[in-house]
Amino acid sequence: MIVVNITLSFADAIQEMAIDWLKNEYMPLLKSCPCVANTALFSVETQQGADDCFALQIQFSDSKQYGIYKEKYEHDFEAALFAKFTNQFGMFKTVLTSL
């Protein structure tokens, strides 16, 4: 299994709307992608006064499915996220591979 973990932090003024958009529009689109096995959204426990962060996880059954996603779909999904929240969020992406 491969999990793409995208940690997001939104400007306070749009945070509630952004989470609603992720849950009700973006994640259903991700789930409709033929190579995505599952998606999940988590709140990241903050430490030492850090801003609120959220972890969007996109799961793939294997490296072949992840490769297809990277080649055919990833750019469009990331472009939609950047277009929706231009200059209003921070993002850090990590790819996790099961052992």
All heavy atoms as an XYZ file, in Angstrom:
790
protein
N       0.835     -1.171      0.000
C       0.000      0.000      0.000
C       0.885      1.242      0.000
O       1.916      1.277      0.647
C      -0.914      0.026      1.225
C      -1.708      1.320      1.328
S      -2.748      1.467      2.773
C      -4.097      0.452      2.266
N       0.438      2.244     -0.715
C       1.112      3.540     -0.735
C       0.094      4.590     -0.314
O      -1.055      4.576     -0.765
C       1.675      3.859     -2.130
C       2.780      2.854     -2.464
C       2.186      5.291     -2.199
C       3.396      3.021     -3.809
N       0.530      5.494      0.565
C      -0.321      6.582      1.033
C       0.389      7.895      0.738
O       1.533      8.086      1.133
C      -0.604      6.472      2.545
C      -1.425      7.664      3.028
C      -1.303      5.162      2.873
N      -0.307      8.780      0.047
C       0.183     10.142     -0.135
C      -0.475     10.956      0.970
O      -1.699     11.048      1.045
C      -0.177     10.703     -1.524
C       0.241     12.163     -1.632
C       0.485      9.873     -2.611
N       0.340     11.485      1.856
C      -0.149     12.291      2.977
C       0.140     13.754      2.672
O       1.298     14.159      2.577
C       0.550     11.875      4.271
C      -0.035     12.575      5.463
O      -1.076     12.168      5.970
N       0.608     13.634      5.935
N      -0.926     14.542      2.506
C      -0.786     15.959      2.201
C      -1.219     16.739      3.438
O      -2.392     16.734      3.809
C      -1.645     16.356      0.990
C      -1.263     15.506     -0.226
C      -1.490     17.845      0.699
C      -2.194     15.653     -1.403
N      -0.259     17.374      4.090
C      -0.555     18.185      5.267
C      -0.869     19.593      4.781
O      -0.095     20.187      4.035
C       0.642     18.194      6.234
O       0.945     16.841      6.590
C       0.320     18.978      7.491
N      -2.021     20.096      5.212
C      -2.518     21.391      4.761
C      -2.774     22.307      5.943
O      -3.248     21.858      6.985
C      -3.838     21.207      3.997
C      -3.768     20.344      2.745
C      -5.137     19.803      2.390
C      -3.202     21.168      1.602
N      -2.510     23.576      5.749
C      -2.845     24.605      6.729
C      -3.459     25.763      5.959
O      -2.835     26.284      5.025
C      -1.598     25.063      7.483
O      -1.933     26.071      8.404
N      -4.692     26.133      6.315
C      -5.418     27.180      5.609
C      -5.447     28.471      6.414
O      -5.426     28.445      7.646
C      -6.865     26.734      5.344
C      -6.958     25.544      4.451
C      -7.118     24.274      4.972
C      -6.870     25.678      3.075
C      -7.200     23.167      4.144
C      -6.953     24.576      2.237
C      -7.113     23.320      2.774
N      -5.569     29.587      5.712
C      -5.767     30.873      6.374
C      -7.022     30.780      7.229
O      -8.013     30.145      6.839
C      -5.906     31.977      5.331
N      -6.976     31.387      8.412
C      -8.110     31.314      9.338
C      -9.427     31.704      8.683
O     -10.462     31.086      8.937
C      -7.868     32.200     10.561
C      -6.787     31.648     11.483
O      -6.486     30.436     11.410
O      -6.248     32.425     12.289
N      -9.416     32.713      7.843
C     -10.642     33.232      7.233
C     -11.343     32.220      6.333
O     -12.553     32.323      6.117
C     -10.336     34.498      6.443
N     -10.613     31.240      5.809
C     -11.225     30.270      4.888
C     -11.200     28.834      5.413
O     -11.652     27.929      4.731
C     -10.537     30.308      3.507
C      -9.084     29.822      3.608
C     -10.650     31.677      2.865
C      -8.518     29.346      2.312
N     -10.681     28.619      6.599
C     -10.475     27.255      7.080
C     -11.760     26.417      7.064
O     -11.752     25.295      6.537
C      -9.878     27.267      8.490
C      -9.592     25.873      9.013
C      -8.854     25.910     10.327
O      -7.708     26.336     10.356
N      -9.496     25.494     11.383
N     -12.830     26.915      7.603
C     -14.070     26.134      7.658
C     -14.585     25.813      6.257
O     -14.957     24.688      5.961
C     -15.130     26.911      8.445
C     -16.374     26.108      8.723
C     -17.350     26.853      9.621
O     -16.910     27.454     10.622
O     -18.553     26.822      9.302
N     -14.568     26.797      5.371
C     -15.009     26.581      3.998
C     -14.085     25.602      3.275
O     -14.529     24.753      2.507
C     -15.042     27.933      3.266
C     -15.517     27.858      1.809
S     -14.242     27.521      0.567
C     -13.192     28.937      0.725
N     -12.786     25.700      3.542
C     -11.822     24.818      2.889
C     -12.036     23.356      3.296
O     -12.019     22.466      2.443
C     -10.399     25.256      3.223
N     -12.256     23.123      4.568
C     -12.497     21.752      5.040
C     -13.783     21.208      4.432
O     -13.848     20.052      3.996
C     -12.541     21.706      6.590
C     -11.183     22.119      7.160
C     -12.952     20.331      7.092
C     -10.000     21.328      6.675
N     -14.813     22.034      4.374
C     -16.084     21.623      3.758
C     -15.866     21.274      2.287
O     -16.355     20.253      1.803
C     -17.113     22.749      3.911
C     -18.468     22.349      3.376
O     -19.040     21.369      3.899
O     -18.945     23.001      2.423
N     -15.109     22.082      1.563
C     -14.830     21.824      0.155
C     -14.040     20.533     -0.019
O     -14.344     19.732     -0.913
C     -14.073     23.009     -0.445
C     -13.764     22.858     -1.900
C     -14.608     23.094     -2.951
C     -12.525     22.420     -2.473
N     -13.965     22.840     -4.140
C     -12.686     22.429     -3.875
C     -11.306     22.041     -1.936
C     -11.659     22.063     -4.738
C     -10.284     21.674     -2.796
C     -10.460     21.686     -4.183
N     -13.039     20.335      0.832
C     -12.257     19.093      0.748
C     -13.155     17.872      0.935
O     -13.082     16.911      0.157
C     -11.149     19.068      1.809
C      -9.933     19.949      1.562
C      -9.039     19.961      2.796
C      -9.154     19.480      0.343
N     -13.995     17.903      1.957
C     -14.827     16.751      2.293
C     -15.935     16.503      1.270
O     -16.227     15.343      0.960
C     -15.438     16.934      3.685
C     -14.402     16.785      4.793
C     -14.823     17.251      6.162
C     -16.113     16.825      6.702
N     -16.345     17.244      8.106
N     -16.533     17.559      0.761
C     -17.727     17.399     -0.070
C     -17.497     17.492     -1.575
O     -18.360     17.078     -2.346
C     -18.788     18.418      0.348
C     -19.245     18.178      1.770
O     -19.569     17.068      2.144
N     -19.243     19.227      2.579
N     -16.361     18.024     -1.993
C     -16.093     18.148     -3.422
C     -14.783     17.475     -3.846
O     -14.776     16.655     -4.761
C     -16.080     19.625     -3.832
C     -17.453     20.280     -3.653
C     -17.486     21.711     -4.140
O     -16.912     21.987     -5.220
O     -18.077     22.547     -3.444
N     -13.694     17.813     -3.169
C     -12.380     17.332     -3.594
C     -12.203     15.827     -3.345
O     -11.781     15.096     -4.249
C     -11.303     18.137     -2.867
C      -9.912     17.992     -3.424
C      -9.587     18.508     -4.669
C      -8.909     17.366     -2.695
C      -8.305     18.415     -5.181
C      -7.623     17.262     -3.188
C      -7.327     17.785     -4.433
O      -6.053     17.681     -4.935
N     -12.526     15.396     -2.142
C     -12.340     13.972     -1.830
C     -13.240     13.068     -2.676
O     -12.773     12.017     -3.144
C     -12.510     13.717     -0.338
C     -11.366     14.309      0.478
S     -11.597     14.221      2.258
C     -11.585     12.459      2.520
N     -14.514     13.419     -2.927
C     -15.311     12.586     -3.837
C     -14.710     12.501     -5.242
O     -14.771     11.442     -5.877
C     -16.675     13.277     -3.845
C     -16.765     13.923     -2.499
C     -15.359     14.412     -2.245
N     -14.108     13.597     -5.716
C     -13.435     13.541     -7.017
C     -12.242     12.597     -6.967
O     -12.032     11.796     -7.889
C     -12.967     14.934     -7.438
C     -14.034     15.883     -7.949
C     -13.441     17.265     -8.200
C     -14.680     15.346     -9.208
N     -11.444     12.693     -5.898
C     -10.313     11.778     -5.740
C     -10.785     10.322     -5.723
O     -10.189      9.466     -6.375
C      -9.552     12.076     -4.450
C      -8.606     13.263     -4.460
C      -8.178     13.619     -3.046
C      -7.395     12.973     -5.332
N     -11.858     10.051     -4.982
C     -12.368      8.681     -4.869
C     -12.867      8.145     -6.209
O     -12.880      6.934     -6.427
C     -13.481      8.608     -3.831
C     -12.976      8.726     -2.417
C     -14.134      8.641     -1.422
C     -13.650      8.874     -0.012
N     -14.738      8.841      0.956
N     -13.288      9.042     -7.102
C     -13.768      8.592     -8.412
C     -12.623      8.265     -9.364
O     -12.848      7.672    -10.415
C     -14.691      9.642     -9.030
O     -13.957     10.779     -9.436
N     -11.409      8.651     -9.010
C     -10.234      8.342     -9.820
C     -10.013      6.827     -9.789
O      -9.967      6.228     -8.707
C      -9.022      9.091     -9.257
S      -7.522      8.875    -10.210
N      -9.879      6.178    -10.942
C      -9.821      4.707    -10.971
C      -8.641      4.069    -10.237
O      -8.717      2.900     -9.862
C      -9.762      4.377    -12.461
C      -9.317      5.626    -13.132
C      -9.768      6.765    -12.278
N      -7.572      4.806     -9.996
C      -6.422      4.196     -9.328
C      -6.366      4.506     -7.829
O      -5.510      3.960     -7.132
C      -5.126      4.605    -10.014
S      -4.986      6.346    -10.303
N      -7.266      5.333     -7.315
C      -7.293      5.668     -5.888
C      -8.121      4.625     -5.143
O      -9.273      4.374     -5.478
C      -7.871      7.085     -5.662
C      -8.071      7.366     -4.181
C      -6.961      8.133     -6.280
N      -7.524      4.008     -4.123
C      -8.216      2.989     -3.337
C      -9.124      3.609     -2.280
O     -10.219      3.114     -2.017
C      -7.212      2.050     -2.671
N      -8.664      4.707     -1.660
C      -9.443      5.336     -0.591
C      -8.844      6.702     -0.275
O      -7.707      6.990     -0.635
C      -9.450      4.464      0.668
C     -10.604      4.795      1.590
O     -11.504      5.550      1.240
N     -10.581      4.223      2.777
N      -9.628      7.504      0.424
C      -9.145      8.799      0.910
C      -9.601      8.967      2.353
O     -10.565      8.342      2.791
C      -9.694      9.983      0.079
O     -11.113     10.007      0.191
C      -9.282      9.884     -1.374
N      -8.906      9.826      3.076
C      -9.283     10.133      4.459
C      -8.775     11.529      4.785
O      -7.787     11.994      4.219
C      -8.686      9.115      5.422
N      -9.471     12.188      5.710
C      -9.071     13.517      6.150
C      -8.980     13.512      7.663
O      -9.901     13.051      8.339
C     -10.083     14.572      5.678
C      -9.747     16.030      5.986
C      -8.475     16.468      5.258
C     -10.915     16.928      5.593
N      -7.867     14.014      8.185
C      -7.618     14.020      9.619
C      -7.253     15.430     10.082
O      -6.670     16.204      9.343
C      -6.433     13.098      9.973
C      -6.644     11.670      9.605
C      -6.221     11.191      8.376
C      -7.260     10.802     10.485
C      -6.409      9.871      8.036
C      -7.456      9.478     10.152
C      -7.026      9.001      8.914
N      -7.566     15.705     11.318
C      -7.077     16.912     11.971
C      -5.765     16.538     12.639
O      -5.670     15.503     13.307
C      -8.093     17.376     13.013
O      -7.609     18.497     13.695
N      -4.745     17.360     12.448
C      -3.443     17.103     13.053
C      -3.413     17.801     14.406
O      -3.712     18.997     14.505
C      -2.295     17.619     12.155
C      -0.947     17.427     12.824
C      -2.342     16.923     10.799
N      -3.051     17.063     15.442
C      -2.965     17.647     16.778
C      -1.867     18.703     16.785
O      -0.723     18.431     16.435
C      -2.654     16.554     17.797
C      -2.830     17.013     19.214
C      -2.716     15.857     20.199
O      -3.316     14.791     19.951
O      -2.018     16.045     21.199
N      -2.234     19.914     17.158
C      -1.263     21.011     17.148
C      -0.385     20.988     18.387
O      -0.783     20.488     19.429
C      -1.971     22.374     17.049
O      -2.834     22.525     18.171
C      -2.753     22.497     15.768
N       0.810     21.523     18.231
C       1.759     21.584     19.327
C       2.390     22.962     19.384
O       2.643     23.589     18.353
C       2.853     20.535     19.131
C       2.320     19.121     19.151
C       3.436     18.116     18.936
O       4.610     18.432     19.035
N       3.063     16.895     18.643
N       2.614     23.452     20.568
C       3.334     24.698     20.817
C       2.770     25.875     20.033
O       3.499     26.649     19.418
C       4.819     24.513     20.519
C       5.455     23.432     21.365
C       6.882     23.147     20.948
O       7.375     23.655     19.957
N       7.549     22.310     21.722
N       1.434     25.998     20.031
C       0.797     27.146     19.407
C       0.843     27.167     17.894
O       0.635     28.216     17.282
N       1.107     26.050     17.265
C       1.154     25.997     15.804
C      -0.251     26.198     15.223
O      -1.252     25.982     15.901
C       1.707     24.649     15.358
N      -0.301     26.614     13.970
C      -1.583     26.769     13.284
C      -2.263     25.415     13.141
O      -1.609     24.372     13.155
C      -1.369     27.356     11.887
C      -0.904     28.801     11.922
O      -1.123     29.469     12.956
O      -0.326     29.250     10.921
N      -3.585     25.456     12.954
C      -4.326     24.223     12.696
C      -3.850     23.607     11.390
O      -3.666     24.307     10.391
C      -5.821     24.509     12.586
C      -6.451     24.930     13.904
O      -5.843     24.665     14.954
O      -7.545     25.510     13.871
N      -3.650     22.297     11.397
C      -3.239     21.571     10.204
C      -4.155     20.378     10.005
O      -4.739     19.848     10.951
C      -1.797     21.076     10.325
S      -0.571     22.376     10.267
N      -4.242     19.945      8.765
C      -5.081     18.821      8.403
C      -4.282     17.908      7.489
O      -3.444     18.366      6.722
C      -6.349     19.326      7.704
C      -7.088     20.316      8.551
C      -6.809     21.670      8.465
C      -8.007     19.882      9.484
C      -7.446     22.593      9.274
C      -8.653     20.794     10.309
C      -8.372     22.151     10.199
N      -4.544     16.615      7.599
C      -3.846     15.640      6.770
C      -4.844     14.970      5.841
O      -5.769     14.292      6.291
C      -3.152     14.592      7.636
N      -4.664     15.191      4.566
C      -5.461     14.531      3.541
C      -4.650     13.337      3.065
O      -3.507     13.497      2.622
C      -5.733     15.484      2.381
C      -6.374     14.873      1.133
C      -7.759     14.323      1.458
C      -6.439     15.897      0.020
N      -5.211     12.150      3.192
C      -4.494     10.948      2.769
C      -5.182     10.330      1.557
O      -6.397     10.160      1.542
C      -4.418      9.937      3.901
C      -3.561     10.436      5.043
C      -3.255      9.373      6.063
O      -3.891      8.321      6.112
N      -2.270      9.639      6.894
N      -4.358     10.025      0.561
C      -4.828      9.364     -0.651
C      -4.137      8.005     -0.696
O      -2.910      7.933     -0.722
C      -4.479     10.183     -1.908
C      -4.931     11.642     -1.739
C      -5.109      9.557     -3.146
C      -4.348     12.579     -2.773
N      -4.919      6.943     -0.685
C      -4.368      5.592     -0.594
C      -4.429      4.882     -1.952
O      -5.416      4.999     -2.677
C      -5.136      4.785      0.445
C      -5.078      5.404      1.822
C      -5.997      4.710      2.810
O      -6.700      3.765      2.478
N      -5.989      5.196      4.039
N      -3.359      4.127     -2.228
C      -3.244      3.346     -3.456
C      -2.922      1.906     -3.088
O      -2.146      1.666     -2.159
C      -2.139      3.916     -4.353
C      -2.358      5.363     -4.692
C      -1.831      6.362     -3.879
C      -3.108      5.724     -5.784
C      -2.042      7.693     -4.163
C      -3.331      7.060     -6.079
C      -2.796      8.050     -5.263
N      -3.463      0.967     -3.830
C      -3.243     -0.444     -3.498
C      -1.806     -0.891     -3.732
O      -1.313     -1.774     -3.033
C      -4.209     -1.335     -4.282
O      -4.035     -1.140     -5.674
N      -1.135     -0.283     -4.700
C       0.247     -0.684     -4.994
C       0.966      0.419     -5.777
O       0.366      1.424     -6.154
C       0.279     -2.003     -5.767
C      -0.547     -1.980     -7.039
O      -0.530     -0.962     -7.765
O      -1.235     -2.989     -7.318
N       2.240      0.202     -6.039
C       3.048      1.218     -6.715
C       2.604      1.436     -8.167
O       2.755      2.538     -8.702
C       4.535      0.858     -6.655
O       4.765     -0.382     -7.261
N       2.049      0.420     -8.798
C       1.559      0.583    -10.170
C       0.417      1.586    -10.206
O       0.402      2.490    -11.051
C       1.107     -0.762    -10.736
C       0.594     -0.661    -12.155
C       0.158     -2.000    -12.700
C      -0.380     -1.821    -14.110
N      -0.911     -3.073    -14.656
N      -0.531      1.459     -9.286
C      -1.659      2.386     -9.238
C      -1.196      3.811     -8.900
O      -1.681      4.783     -9.462
C      -2.708      1.911     -8.229
C      -3.372      0.601     -8.603
C      -4.032      0.652     -9.977
O      -4.792      1.568    -10.270
N      -3.706     -0.311    -10.820
N      -0.234      3.905     -7.994
C       0.312      5.213     -7.651
C       1.028      5.828     -8.856
O       0.902      7.021     -9.131
C       1.256      5.109     -6.452
C       1.922      6.419     -6.102
C       1.182      7.571     -5.852
C       3.309      6.511     -6.032
C       1.800      8.769     -5.538
C       3.932      7.709     -5.715
C       3.172      8.833     -5.469
O       3.786     10.018     -5.172
N       1.752      5.025     -9.601
C       2.434      5.504    -10.800
C       1.453      6.044    -11.835
O       1.705      7.083    -12.465
N       0.344      5.354    -12.016
C      -0.686      5.824    -12.942
C      -1.244      7.161    -12.473
O      -1.409      8.092    -13.261
C      -1.818      4.778    -13.080
C      -1.293      3.510    -13.764
C      -3.010      5.359    -13.840
C      -2.238      2.330    -13.699
N      -1.506      7.258    -11.174
C      -2.021      8.504    -10.607
C      -1.045      9.657    -10.858
O      -1.446     10.728    -11.308
C      -2.269      8.322     -9.111
C      -2.643      9.602     -8.399
C      -3.938     10.101     -8.459
C      -1.694     10.319     -7.675
C      -4.281     11.281     -7.815
C      -2.027     11.497     -7.025
C      -3.319     11.966     -7.108
O      -3.652     13.140     -6.464
N       0.233      9.421    -10.566
C       1.250     10.469    -10.756
C       1.322     10.900    -12.215
O       1.434     12.085    -12.512
C       2.616      9.988    -10.278
C       2.777     10.020     -8.777
C       4.157      9.621     -8.368
C       5.146     10.594     -8.939
N       6.433     10.660     -8.324
N       1.263      9.944    -13.109
C       1.418     10.235    -14.526
C       0.190     10.933    -15.126
O       0.325     11.896    -15.892
C       1.679      8.938    -15.291
C       1.901      9.123    -16.768
C       2.147      7.802    -17.476
O       2.935      6.984    -16.960
O       1.537      7.595    -18.537
N      -0.999     10.470    -14.759
C      -2.214     10.931    -15.441
C      -3.066     11.930    -14.658
O      -3.811     12.698    -15.271
C      -3.096      9.740    -15.795
C      -2.507      8.816    -16.824
C      -3.486      7.741    -17.194
C      -2.935      6.867    -18.302
N      -3.906      5.855    -18.720
N      -3.017     11.888    -13.323
C      -4.015     12.626    -12.545
C      -3.468     13.631    -11.538
O      -4.131     14.623    -11.231
C      -4.916     11.642    -11.784
C      -5.609     10.639    -12.661
C      -5.152      9.321    -12.738
C      -6.721     10.993    -13.410
C      -5.794      8.387    -13.540
C      -7.366     10.072    -14.219
C      -6.899      8.772    -14.270
O      -7.529      7.861    -15.067
N      -2.305     13.376    -10.978
C      -1.816     14.188     -9.864
C      -1.759     15.676    -10.200
O      -2.189     16.523     -9.402
C      -0.441     13.698     -9.407
C       0.097     14.468     -8.215
C       1.420     13.907     -7.730
O       2.358     13.779     -8.559
O       1.515     13.589     -6.539
N      -1.240     16.017    -11.354
C      -1.110     17.423    -11.728
C      -2.466     18.135    -11.704
O      -2.585     19.244    -11.176
C      -0.464     17.574    -13.098
C      -0.422     18.994    -13.564
N       0.456     19.922    -13.045
C      -1.189     19.661    -14.464
C       0.242     21.095    -13.613
N      -0.744     20.964    -14.474
N      -3.487     17.500    -12.266
C      -4.814     18.122    -12.317
C      -5.413     18.287    -10.928
O      -6.023     19.314    -10.628
C      -5.759     17.316    -13.200
C      -5.370     17.389    -14.681
O      -4.673     18.351    -15.069
O      -5.767     16.484    -15.435
N      -5.245     17.281    -10.062
C      -5.778     17.389     -8.708
C      -5.068     18.486     -7.917
O      -5.707     19.274     -7.221
C      -5.693     16.054     -7.963
C      -6.810     15.114     -8.309
C      -6.565     13.935     -8.993
C      -8.114     15.407     -7.949
C      -7.596     13.076     -9.312
C      -9.156     14.548     -8.260
C      -8.902     13.379     -8.953
N      -3.759     18.554     -8.034
C      -3.024     19.606     -7.332
C      -3.344     20.983     -7.906
O      -3.470     21.956     -7.167
C      -1.527     19.313     -7.337
C      -1.170     18.181     -6.413
C       0.322     17.969     -6.237
O       1.127     18.702     -6.847
O       0.676     17.051     -5.483
N      -3.517     21.067     -9.213
C      -3.863     22.345     -9.845
C      -5.217     22.841     -9.342
O      -5.401     24.041     -9.112
C      -3.877     22.203    -11.365
N      -6.173     21.940     -9.157
C      -7.494     22.329     -8.640
C      -7.377     22.879     -7.225
O      -8.025     23.875     -6.883
C      -8.442     21.136     -8.671
N      -6.554     22.257     -6.410
C      -6.343     22.716     -5.037
C      -5.701     24.106     -5.019
O      -6.153     25.003     -4.306
C      -5.470     21.704     -4.293
C      -5.272     21.874     -2.807
C      -6.592     21.781     -2.051
C      -4.308     20.809     -2.291
N      -4.674     24.297     -5.835
C      -3.998     25.590     -5.891
C      -4.905     26.664     -6.482
O      -4.877     27.810     -6.035
C      -2.684     25.493     -6.678
C      -1.558     24.938     -5.874
C      -1.252     23.580     -5.904
C      -0.797     25.769     -5.069
C      -0.210     23.068     -5.155
C       0.253     25.264     -4.309
C       0.540     23.908     -4.356
N      -5.718     26.313     -7.468
C      -6.629     27.294     -8.070
C      -7.701     27.730     -7.079
O      -8.064     28.902     -7.018
C      -7.272     26.711     -9.323
N      -8.190     26.800     -6.290
C      -9.255     27.105     -5.337
C      -8.752     27.993     -4.201
O      -9.472     28.879     -3.743
C      -9.824     25.787     -4.773
C     -10.943     25.955     -3.788
C     -12.219     26.380     -4.458
C     -13.366     26.421     -3.475
N     -14.584     26.949     -4.067
N      -7.526     27.763     -3.730
C      -7.034     28.449     -2.529
C      -5.715     29.192     -2.772
O      -4.840     29.207     -1.918
C      -6.865     27.441     -1.391
C      -8.133     26.723     -1.055
C      -8.267     25.376     -1.320
C      -9.193     27.403     -0.491
C      -9.449     24.712     -1.021
C     -10.380     26.752     -0.187
C     -10.508     25.402     -0.449
N      -5.585     29.834     -3.910
C      -4.365     30.555     -4.258
C      -3.915     31.475     -3.119
O      -4.683     32.291     -2.634
C      -4.593     31.390     -5.536
O      -5.027     30.520     -6.572
C      -3.321     32.098     -5.955
N      -2.685     31.287     -2.684
C      -2.042     32.119     -1.648
C      -2.772     32.111     -0.302
O      -2.587     33.028      0.498
C      -1.879     33.564     -2.130
C      -0.997     33.672     -3.344
O      -0.016     32.945     -3.472
N      -1.345     34.544     -4.252
N      -3.582     31.076     -0.037
C      -4.330     31.023      1.212
C      -4.078     29.738      1.999
O      -4.806     29.434      2.932
C      -5.827     31.162      0.943
C      -6.198     32.482      0.293
C      -7.681     32.594      0.083
O      -8.425     32.822      1.025
N      -8.116     32.398     -1.148
N      -3.059     28.981      1.610
C      -2.780     27.739      2.326
C      -1.316     27.340      2.173
O      -0.622     27.790      1.272
C      -3.703     26.608      1.859
C      -3.327     26.006      0.522
C      -2.725     24.758      0.479
C      -3.570     26.659     -0.664
C      -2.378     24.182     -0.732
C      -3.239     26.093     -1.880
C      -2.640     24.859     -1.917
N      -0.897     26.486      3.096
C       0.414     25.868      3.012
C       0.231     24.375      2.832
O      -0.773     23.802      3.275
N       1.191     23.729      2.182
C       1.052     22.306      1.891
C       2.417     21.622      1.999
O       3.434     22.188      1.587
C       0.503     22.138      0.474
C       0.350     20.703      0.033
S      -0.427     20.617     -1.595
C       0.989     20.173     -2.574
N       2.407     20.417      2.558
C       3.605     19.587      2.626
C       3.177     18.172      2.288
O       2.251     17.632      2.895
C       4.218     19.642      4.025
C       5.451     18.805      4.173
C       6.671     19.238      3.684
C       5.377     17.567      4.787
C       7.814     18.453      3.812
C       6.521     16.772      4.927
C       7.729     17.227      4.426
N       3.816     17.557      1.311
C       3.409     16.216      0.848
C       4.471     15.190      1.209
O       5.663     15.409      1.005
C       3.184     16.235     -0.650
C       2.731     14.904     -1.204
C       2.256     14.959     -2.627
C       3.192     15.633     -3.569
N       2.790     15.545     -4.973
N       4.005     14.055      1.733
C       4.868     12.925      2.072
C       4.266     11.673      1.445
O       3.056     11.477      1.483
C       4.936     12.722      3.606
O       5.306     13.940      4.222
C       5.932     11.648      3.971
N       5.110     10.826      0.862
C       4.647      9.556      0.312
C       5.105      8.449      1.252
O       6.300      8.321      1.546
C       5.205      9.331     -1.112
C       4.748      7.978     -1.650
C       4.758     10.468     -2.043
N       4.135      7.670      1.730
C       4.400      6.581      2.678
C       4.191      5.240      1.972
O       3.194      5.060      1.277
C       3.447      6.671      3.867
C       3.337      8.045      4.547
C       2.162      8.080      5.497
C       4.628      8.361      5.254
N       5.122      4.325      2.163
C       5.035      2.997      1.558
C       5.038      1.954      2.655
O       5.914      1.978      3.540
C       6.236      2.756      0.617
O       6.284      3.815     -0.345
C       6.102      1.434     -0.103
N       4.066      1.038      2.608
C       4.005      0.000      3.628
C       5.184     -0.960      3.470
O       5.667     -1.208      2.375
C       2.681     -0.759      3.555
O       2.548     -1.399      2.317
N       5.641     -1.484      4.601
C       6.772     -2.425      4.595
C       6.286     -3.857      4.576
O       5.243     -4.180      4.987
C       7.638     -2.187      5.827
C       8.235     -0.779      5.930
C       9.011     -0.628      7.239
C       9.157     -0.527      4.738
